[in-house]
Amino acid sequence: MGAAALALAAAVLGGVVSLASVWITQRSKQRGRELDSERIERHRREDWEKARAQRLLAERQAGYVRFSAATRVARDALAACMHDLRRAGRLDDARRAELDERWNAYVAQHAEAHIIVSNDVLGVVGRVNGALRQIYGLVKRLDMGERRPGDSLEALQGRLDGLWDCLVVLREVMRRDLGLAEPAEAGE
């Protein structure tokens, strides 16, 4: 019976080894599938995050372009008002309507900018907005004949000249925020 028991033990051991081998193989395949699935999910997440970052950058860039353009258009409208005030002492209805239209467009872009711009740019946007609002108020007062102490065409000219410097700083800060290391030439 020793040989039969040995044969039986060998058969049982062989069966256990076969079952263990099958279990280890299945577990190994399952773990491989889990690792592949985790890798695929990680790559999918990385791709999604990269696409999101690119989309946000593109949206921020477009917002910067719109805000920069709106500030320059508002500045040009205010400068045209200054020239009319010098020439005629007041604005005609067409110039007032143009100023209102451009000012409203600027205000809308300023509101959008508060949502889109980065914290690094927000402070400069605030300074530009403050300067534009002061100039706008001065133009309105000069047009209506409701001057305050210090209100004059010379003060308006000085504020407009100072605004240009703010716009150059705004452009440079926006470019840096977008990853454009070299600022553009001044005076553009």
C-alpha positions in Angstrom: 0.0 0.0 0.0 3.0 2.3 0.3 3.3 2.6 -3.5 -0.4 3.2 -3.8 -0.4 5.9 -1.1 2.6 7.5 -2.7 0.9 7.4 -6.1 -2.2 8.9 -4.5 -0.2 11.6 -2.7 1.6 12.4 -5.9 -1.7 12.6 -7.7 -3.2 14.9 -5.0 -0.1 17.0 -5.0 -0.1 17.2 -8.8 -3.7 18.2 -8.7 -3.1 20.9 -6.0 0.0 22.1 -8.0 -2.2 22.2 -11.2 -5.0 24.1 -9.4 -2.5 26.5 -7.8 -0.8 27.0 -11.2 -4.2 27.8 -12.8 -5.2 30.1 -9.9 -1.8 31.9 -10.0 -2.1 32.2 -13.8 -5.6 33.6 -13.6 -4.7 35.9 -10.7 -1.6 37.1 -12.7 -3.8 37.8 -15.8 -6.4 39.6 -13.6 -3.7 41.7 -12.0 -2.2 42.5 -15.4 -5.7 43.6 -16.7 -6.1 45.7 -13.5 -2.7 47.3 -14.1 -3.5 47.9 -17.8 -6.9 49.4 -16.8 -5.3 51.7 -14.2 -2.6 52.8 -16.7 -5.3 53.5 -19.4 -7.4 55.4 -16.8 -4.3 57.4 -15.7 -3.5 58.2 -19.3 -7.1 59.2 -20.0 -7.1 61.4 -17.0 -3.8 63.0 -17.9 -5.0 63.6 -21.5 -8.2 65.1 -20.1 -6.3 67.4 -17.8 -3.9 68.4 -20.5 -6.8 69.1 -22.9 -8.6 71.1 -20.2 -5.4 73.1 -19.4 -5.0 73.9 -23.2 -8.7 74.8 -23.5 -8.5 77.1 -20.4 -5.3 78.7 -21.8 -7.0 79.3 -25.2 -10.0 80.8 -23.5 -7.8 83.0 -21.3 -5.8 84.1 -24.4 -9.0 85.0 -26.3 -10.4 86.8 -23.2 -7.1 88.8 -22.9 -7.4 89.7 -26.6 -11.0 90.9 -26.2 -10.3 92.9 -23.0 -7.1 94.5 -24.5 -9.0 95.4 -27.6 -12.0 96.8 -25.6 -9.6 99.0 -23.5 -7.9 100.4 -26.5 -11.2 101.1 -28.3 -12.5 102.8 -25.1 -9.3 104.8 -24.9 -9.6 105.8 -28.6 -13.2 106.9 -28.0 -12.2 109.0 -25.0 -9.3 110.6 -26.9 -11.7 111.4 -29.8 -14.0 113.1 -27.2 -11.0 115.1 -25.9 -10.4 116.4 -29.4 -14.1 117.3 -29.8 -14.1 119.1 -26.4 -11.0 121.1 -27.5 -12.6 121.9 -30.8 -16.2 122.6 -29.9 -16.2 122.7 -26.1 -18.8 119.8 -26.0 -19.7 116.5 -27.6 -22.2 116.2 -30.3 -25.0 113.5 -30.1 -23.2 111.2 -32.5 -20.0 111.3 -30.4 -21.9 110.7 -27.2 -23.7 107.7 -28.7 -20.4 106.3 -30.0 -18.8 106.8 -26.5 -21.8 105.1 -24.8 -21.6 102.2 -27.2 -17.8 101.7 -26.8 -18.0 102.3 -23.0 -20.7 99.6 -22.7 -18.7 97.2 -24.7 -15.7 97.9 -22.5 -17.7 97.3 -19.3 -18.9 94.0 -20.7 -15.4 92.9 -21.4 -14.2 94.1 -18.0 -16.9 91.9 -16.4 -15.7 88.9 -18.5 -12.1 89.6 -17.6 -12.9 89.2 -13.9 -13.9 85.7 -14.7 -11.1 84.7 -17.1 -7.9 86.5 -16.0 -5.5 84.9 -13.6 -4.8 86.4 -10.2 -1.5 87.7 -11.5 -3.3 89.8 -14.1 -6.3 90.9 -12.1 -4.5 93.7 -10.3 -3.3 95.3 -13.5 -6.9 94.9 -14.9 -8.1 96.8 -11.9 -5.6 99.6 -12.4 -6.5 100.0 -16.1 -10.2 100.0 -15.2 -9.7 102.6 -12.5 -7.8 104.8 -14.9 -10.4 104.4 -17.7 -13.3 105.2 -15.2 -11.5 108.4 -14.1 -11.1 109.5 -17.7 -14.6 108.6 -18.6 -16.0 110.6 -15.6 -13.8 113.5 -16.5 -15.0 113.5 -20.1 -18.6 113.3 -19.0 -18.1 116.2 -16.5 -16.4 118.4 -19.1 -19.1 117.7 -21.7 -21.9 118.5 -19.2 -20.2 121.6 -17.9 -20.0 120.2 -14.3 -16.3 120.6 -13.7 -14.7 119.8 -10.4 -11.5 121.4 -9.1 -8.7 120.2 -11.3 -10.9 119.2 -14.2 -9.5 120.6 -17.5 -8.6 119.5 -21.0 -4.9 119.4 -19.8 -5.8 117.0 -17.0 -7.7 114.9 -19.5 -4.7 114.8 -21.8 -2.4 113.8 -18.9 -4.7 111.0 -17.8 -4.9 109.7 -21.4 -1.2 109.8 -21.7 -0.8 107.9 -18.4 -3.4 105.4 -19.5 -1.2 104.4 -22.5 1.6 103.3 -20.0 -1.0 101.2 -18.1 -2.1 99.5 -21.3 1.6 98.6 -22.1 2.0 97.1 -18.6 -1.3 95.2 -19.0 -0.2 93.8 -22.3 3.2 92.7 -20.9 1.6 91.1 -17.8 -0.9 89.2 -20.0 1.8 88.0 -22.3 3.8 86.7 -19.4 0.8 85.0 -18.0 0.3 83.2 -21.3 3.9 82.0 -21.2 5.3 84.4 -23.7 8.5 85.3 -22.0 9.6 88.2 -24.2 7.4 91.3 -23.9 6.5 93.1 -27.1 8.2 96.3 -28.1 6.8 99.4 -26.2 4.7 101.7 -28.2 2.8 99.2 -30.2 
